[in-house]
Structures are given as C-alpha cells and as structure tokens.
Amino acid sequence: MFKSGFIAVIGKPNVGKSTLINALIGEKVAITSPKPQTTRNKILGIKNGEDYQMIFVDTPGIHNGQSELSKYLQKSTETATAGVDAIVVLLDAGKVNQTDYSLIEKQQDVGVPVFVVVNKIDISSYEKLYPVLAKLNEFKFVKKFVTLSALKKKNLQELENSILEILPEGPAYYPVDQYTDKNLRFMVAEIVREKALLFLQEEIPHGIAVEIITYKQGRSLTSVSAEIICESDRHKQIIIGKNASMLKKIGTSARAEIEKLVNTKVMLELFVKVRPDWRENKQVLSDLGYNIKDL
C-alpha cells in the first residue's frame, strides 16, 4: 500500500518552518533567515520513501500587515492549508505565547489531524518547557505533540512516523526524484535574497526582492543576471557598499551555493535597482511572482 498526502506547516514568523522542512526533506527547499517574512511563497518540500510520499507545504509566517505584499503573504498562508491531509502548527520553544495558543485553537474544526510541534528545544530547558507542555495538553483535539530541534535534526523521526500513520492511501503526486515544486530560476533568486538578508542584517528592512533577468544553463556553465530590488537610494548604497564590497560579498556567497544547486560553474551578475514602494504596487508584485490572484 502506497501512502501520500499534503501537510501544511504553519506558525508565527521565525519559528523555524523552513528549517524544519529542509531537515525533513534532506535538501535545501526553502531559504532561511533570522528575519520575519523570509518565506514569501507557498513552497512544497517533497519527501519520498519506498511506500510513501509526504508533501510538506512551507508557508509565510502568520502575518497581519497592511501592505499589498503583506496581504499576499497572509493569503498565501491561508490557501496553503486548504485541501491538505494534516496540519503541523510549529512553535518556538522559547517564545510560546497567547498568539500560538490562539493559532492552535483555530485548527479545532479543520477536519484533518493536527500536530503541534515545539521546535528549538536545543536552546530551551525542561523547566521552561514544562508549563508550555502543560498548557498544550489542554488542546484535546490535537493528534500528537512533538518536541524537536529542526536545526540539530533531533527527534525528526517521531514527527515523520506520526504523520505517516495518518496519511491516506494514494499515488505519488510528483516524480520520486523531485524534492520541490519550484524551478531552478526561482531557487536561484531565493538564494540571492537569502544572502542579501544574511549580510545586510538590520541595515535594510524587508523591502528587498530579487528578480532574475537572464538565466542560461549550459553543460559546464550557468549564466545568471539578477536585480536586487530595494525601495530607496539610501538602501541601494548600503546594498552596494563601499567600492561595491557588499554586493561582491552577496554575489560570492550566492554563486558558491548556486553552483552546488545546478552542478555547473556559475557566472553571476548582480545589479541593484530602486523601485519606491514596490511592496504596494500590485503590478510590480505580480512581476516578482507575488500575484495574489494566482493563489
């Protein structure tokens, strides 16, 4: 009997949703960053076993902003939970609060098994976790509670086994050698954005995006040109850096990771473009792949 199904992973920003899915799949499906709003698209991570296929849906964090981009993020999360076979509510062990409890409560009538996963136990203690776990036990509708560390890949098997138990019999929805639904062009753009978020830290708010201008993959060389889009000339200067030092740093790190992804040498050209208020412009958002009508 072959089992398959879709599992939505939801939670507040920065609880480790992308890290968990990457750990479960064993491949880098989604970029990670300590900043909220790192994940902007609904991304599928596909875990293939001999007699099962688990399709994890990575979602933007629960978000209530008012910009057009924020509306897209929220709608992306909402649509991700439609038609799934299970829902994983992910919590940060050190930062569980009423928002988390309210999110769990909202899943009571979803009609599919709900798992509550407490992540980052590697940086918490039993004394801190005990009152949280006691509170969580009040949610009687939850199928199972699991504590783990996605970063350290600790206790992942318990979560996998628990989900496998409830997966319905079904076909493999994707080829067994495929681990995500996103194409290389999308993943390359995400890698560049990840490195920009990593190196810029708090100097730039979340108003950056990456657009691939050209992407040509050959047998031994992949050529990519991309624009890092920001909202002001001041941000542009910071992203470029003195003597283009920051842009070179982003490009060098991104190129090394892209080479691993595409398995060829990579020639990467990065440019910085100012588009004021791009997060409010529906046409620009659509061009960047954030079209709410596509959700």
C-alpha positions as CSV (number, residue, x, y, z in Angstrom):
1,M,0.0,0.0,0.0
2,F,1.4,3.4,-1.1
3,K,0.5,6.4,1.1
4,S,0.7,10.0,0.1
5,G,-0.6,13.4,1.3
6,F,0.0,17.1,1.8
7,I,1.0,18.5,5.2
8,A,0.8,22.3,5.8
9,V,3.4,23.7,8.2
10,I,2.1,26.9,9.8
11,G,3.2,29.2,12.7
12,K,4.4,32.6,13.6
13,P,7.4,34.1,11.7
14,N,10.8,32.8,12.7
15,V,9.6,29.6,14.5
16,G,11.7,27.5,12.0
17,K,9.2,26.3,9.4
18,S,11.6,26.4,6.5
19,T,14.4,24.9,8.6
20,L,12.1,22.1,9.7
21,I,11.1,21.3,6.1
22,N,14.7,21.4,4.9
23,A,15.6,19.0,7.6
24,L,12.7,16.6,6.9
25,I,13.4,16.6,3.1
26,G,17.2,16.4,3.5
27,E,17.6,19.1,0.8
28,K,17.5,22.9,0.8
29,V,14.0,23.5,-0.3
30,A,13.4,27.0,1.3
31,I,15.8,29.7,2.3
32,T,16.3,30.6,6.0
33,S,17.0,33.8,7.8
34,P,16.5,35.1,11.4
35,K,14.3,37.8,9.9
36,P,10.5,37.6,9.6
37,Q,8.9,37.4,6.1
38,T,11.8,35.4,4.8
39,T,9.4,32.9,3.2
40,R,7.1,34.7,0.8
41,N,5.8,31.9,-1.4
42,K,4.0,28.7,-0.7
43,I,6.8,26.2,-1.3
44,L,6.4,22.4,-1.5
45,G,9.0,20.1,0.0
46,I,8.6,16.5,-1.2
47,K,9.9,13.6,1.0
48,N,9.9,10.3,-0.9
49,G,10.0,6.9,0.8
50,E,9.7,3.4,-0.5
51,D,6.0,3.3,0.1
52,Y,5.0,6.9,0.8
53,Q,5.3,10.5,-0.4
54,M,4.9,13.3,2.1
55,I,4.4,16.7,0.6
56,F,5.2,19.5,3.1
57,V,3.8,23.0,2.4
58,D,6.1,25.7,3.7
59,T,4.2,28.9,4.3
60,P,4.9,32.6,5.2
61,G,4.5,33.2,8.9
62,I,1.1,34.3,10.2
63,H,1.2,38.0,9.2
64,N,-1.2,40.9,9.7
65,G,0.5,43.8,7.9
66,Q,-1.5,46.1,5.6
67,S,0.8,46.5,2.6
68,E,-0.1,44.7,-0.6
69,L,2.9,42.3,-0.1
70,S,1.6,41.6,3.5
71,K,-1.8,40.8,2.0
72,Y,-0.1,38.4,-0.4
73,L,1.8,36.7,2.4
74,Q,-1.4,36.2,4.5
75,K,-3.4,34.9,1.6
76,S,-0.5,32.5,0.7
77,T,-0.7,31.1,4.2
78,E,-4.5,30.7,4.1
79,T,-4.5,28.9,0.8
80,A,-1.7,26.6,1.9
81,T,-4.0,24.9,4.5
82,A,-6.8,24.3,2.0
83,G,-7.2,20.7,0.9
84,V,-4.3,19.3,3.0
85,D,-4.3,15.9,4.8
86,A,-2.7,17.2,8.0
87,I,-1.6,20.5,9.6
88,V,1.6,21.0,11.7
89,V,1.5,24.0,14.0
90,L,5.1,24.9,14.8
91,L,6.1,26.7,17.9
92,D,9.4,28.2,19.1
93,A,10.1,26.6,22.5
94,G,11.5,29.8,23.9
95,K,8.8,32.2,22.7
96,V,5.4,30.4,23.1
97,N,2.7,32.9,23.9
98,Q,-1.0,33.6,23.5
99,T,-0.7,34.1,19.7
100,D,0.5,30.4,19.5
101,Y,-2.4,29.1,21.6
102,S,-4.9,31.1,19.6
103,L,-3.5,29.7,16.4
104,I,-3.8,26.1,17.7
105,E,-7.4,26.8,18.8
106,K,-8.3,27.9,15.3
107,Q,-7.4,24.5,14.0
108,Q,-10.0,22.7,16.1
109,D,-12.5,22.3,13.3
110,V,-10.3,22.0,10.3
111,G,-11.3,18.3,9.7
112,V,-7.8,16.9,9.4
113,P,-5.3,15.7,12.0
114,V,-3.4,18.5,13.7
115,F,0.1,18.1,15.1
116,V,1.7,20.6,17.4
117,V,5.4,20.7,17.2
118,V,7.6,22.5,19.7
119,N,10.8,23.4,17.9
120,K,14.2,24.7,19.2
121,I,14.3,22.5,22.3
122,D,18.1,22.6,21.9
123,I,18.1,26.2,23.2
124,S,15.5,25.8,25.8
125,S,15.3,23.9,29.1
126,Y,12.8,21.4,30.6
127,E,12.0,23.9,33.4
128,K,10.9,26.5,30.7
129,L,9.1,23.9,28.6
130,Y,7.1,22.3,31.4
131,P,4.4,25.0,31.8
132,V,4.2,25.2,28.0
133,L,3.6,21.5,27.6
134,A,1.1,21.5,30.4
135,K,-0.9,24.2,28.6
136,L,-0.7,22.4,25.3
137,N,-2.2,19.3,26.8
138,E,-5.4,21.2,27.2
139,F,-6.0,21.1,23.5
140,K,-7.6,17.6,23.4
141,F,-8.3,17.7,19.6
142,V,-4.6,17.7,18.8
143,K,-3.5,14.4,17.3
144,K,0.0,14.5,18.8
145,F,2.5,16.8,20.5
146,V,6.2,16.5,19.4
147,T,9.2,18.3,20.7
148,L,12.3,18.5,18.4
149,S,15.1,20.6,17.1
150,A,15.0,21.1,13.4
151,L,18.4,22.8,13.4
152,K,20.0,19.9,15.1
153,K,17.8,17.3,13.3
154,K,16.8,15.9,16.7
155,N,13.6,13.8,17.1
156,L,12.5,14.3,13.4
157,Q,11.7,10.6,13.1
158,E,9.0,10.8,15.7
159,L,7.2,13.5,13.7
160,E,7.6,11.6,10.4
161,N,6.3,8.4,11.9
162,S,3.3,10.2,13.4
163,I,2.4,11.8,10.1
164,L,2.9,8.6,8.2
165,E,0.4,6.8,10.4
166,I,-2.4,9.2,9.4
167,L,-1.5,9.6,5.7
168,P,-4.2,8.2,3.3
169,E,-3.6,5.6,0.7
170,G,-2.8,7.4,-2.6
171,P,-0.5,7.9,-5.6
172,A,2.9,9.7,-5.8
173,Y,1.9,13.2,-6.9
174,Y,5.4,14.1,-8.0
175,P,8.3,12.1,-9.6
176,V,10.2,10.2,-6.8
177,D,13.4,12.1,-7.6
178,Q,11.8,15.5,-7.2
179,Y,12.1,17.3,-3.8
180,T,10.4,20.6,-4.5
181,D,7.8,22.1,-6.9
182,K,9.9,25.2,-7.6
183,N,12.1,25.5,-10.6
184,L,15.8,26.4,-10.6
185,R,15.2,30.0,-11.7
186,F,13.0,30.6,-8.6
187,M,15.5,28.9,-6.3
188,V,18.4,30.9,-7.6
189,A,16.5,34.1,-6.9
190,E,15.8,32.9,-3.4
191,I,19.5,32.1,-2.8
192,V,20.5,35.6,-3.8
193,R,17.8,37.0,-1.5
194,E,18.9,34.8,1.4
195,K,22.5,36.0,1.1
196,A,21.3,39.6,1.0
197,L,19.3,39.2,4.1
198,L,22.2,37.4,5.8
199,F,24.9,40.0,5.2
200,L,22.8,43.1,5.4
201,Q,21.3,42.1,8.8
202,E,19.4,45.1,10.3
203,E,20.7,47.7,7.8
204,I,17.9,47.0,5.3
205,P,14.3,46.4,6.2
206,H,12.4,43.7,4.5
207,G,11.9,45.9,1.4
208,I,14.1,43.9,-0.9
209,A,13.3,41.4,-3.6
210,V,15.2,39.6,-6.3
211,E,14.3,39.3,-10.0
212,I,16.1,37.1,-12.4
213,I,16.8,39.0,-15.6
214,T,18.5,36.2,-17.6
215,Y,19.1,32.6,-16.8
216,K,21.0,30.3,-19.2
217,Q,22.2,26.9,-18.1
218,G,24.8,25.0,-20.2
219,R,26.6,21.7,-19.6
220,S,29.5,23.4,-17.8
221,L,28.5,27.0,-17.2
222,T,25.3,28.6,-16.0
223,S,25.0,32.4,-16.6
224,V,22.7,34.4,-14.4
225,S,22.0,38.1,-14.1
226,A,19.7,39.3,-11.3
227,E,18.4,42.5,-9.8
228,I,18.2,43.2,-6.1
229,I,15.2,45.5,-5.8
230,C,15.1,48.0,-2.9
231,E,12.9,51.0,-2.0
232,S,15.3,53.9,-1.8
233,D,18.7,55.3,-3.0
234,R,19.9,55.0,0.6
235,H,19.2,51.3,0.6
236,K,20.8,51.0,-2.8
237,Q,24.0,52.5,-1.5
238,I,24.0,50.1,1.5
239,I,23.4,47.1,-0.6
240,I,26.3,48.0,-3.0
241,G,28.6,49.1,-0.2
242,K,31.9,50.9,-0.4
243,N,33.7,50.0,-3.6
244,A,30.9,47.5,-4.3
245,S,32.2,45.4,-1.4
246,M,28.8,44.4,0.0
247,L,27.4,43.4,-3.5
248,K,30.5,41.4,-4.1
249,K,30.1,39.6,-0.8
250,I,26.5,38.7,-1.5
251,G,27.4,37.6,-5.0
252,T,30.4,35.4,-4.0
253,S,28.3,33.6,-1.3
254,A,25.3,33.2,-3.6
255,R,27.4,31.9,-6.5
256,A,29.0,29.2,-4.4
257,E,25.6,27.9,-3.3
258,I,24.1,28.1,-6.8
259,E,27.0,26.1,-8.2
260,K,26.0,23.3,-5.8
261,L,22.4,23.5,-6.8
262,V,22.9,23.5,-10.6
263,N,26.1,21.4,-10.6
264,T,28.0,23.6,-13.0
265,K,30.2,26.7,-12.8
266,V,28.2,29.9,-12.4
267,M,28.7,33.3,-13.7
268,L,26.5,35.6,-11.6
269,E,26.0,39.3,-12.3
270,L,24.1,41.3,-9.7
271,F,22.6,44.8,-10.1
272,V,20.7,46.9,-7.6
273,K,17.5,48.7,-8.7
274,V,15.3,51.2,-6.8
275,R,11.6,50.8,-7.1
276,P,10.0,53.1,-4.5
277,D,7.1,51.5,-2.6
278,W,7.3,48.3,-4.7
279,R,5.5,46.4,-1.8
280,E,2.4,48.5,-2.5
281,N,2.5,48.2,-6.3
282,K,0.4,45.2,-7.5
283,Q,1.9,45.1,-11.0
284,V,5.5,45.1,-9.6
285,L,4.5,42.4,-7.1
286,S,3.0,40.4,-9.9
287,D,6.2,40.7,-12.0
288,L,8.2,39.4,-9.0
289,G,5.9,36.4,-8.6
290,Y,3.7,37.7,-5.8
291,N,0.4,37.8,-7.6
292,I,-2.4,37.3,-5.1
293,K,-4.7,36.3,-7.9
294,D,-2.5,33.2,-8.5
295,L,-3.1,31.9,-5.0
